[in-house]
Amino acid sequence: MPLAKHPSRKRLHISLVAIPEVTLSTLTGIYDVFQAFCLLGTIDPEVPQESPFEVEIVSPIFGVLNTASGLPITTHRQLHEVKRTHIIIVPSLLLERAEWKCGRYPE
């Protein structure tokens, strides 16, 4: 079955926010979903082979960030470098005593 051609359109920028309290499984799961188009498009001709999304993991810290479980991830850029984004997603957080402290990340 031939793959459908989809008109080229501008991609939506998605910022996945990573801070030390982020749960790695939620962060990477969301990232995988948005990045799956290139593979899914080879299975279903109705799915575009090029993702309509540009996904970046952004953080106050550039480079390696240890997540809530202690497993490290590599961020794509720092928060202050993002000049424009269409969607901001803050994945699940694991907080001590389930309390968020205002001002913890002033960025």
Buried (B, 14 or more C-beta within 10 A) or exposed (E): EEBEEBEEEEEBBBBBBBBBBBBBBBBBEBBEEBEEBEEBBEEEBEBBBEBEBBBBBBBBBBEEBEBBEEEEBEBBEBBEEBEEBEEEBBBBBBEEEEEEEEEEEEE
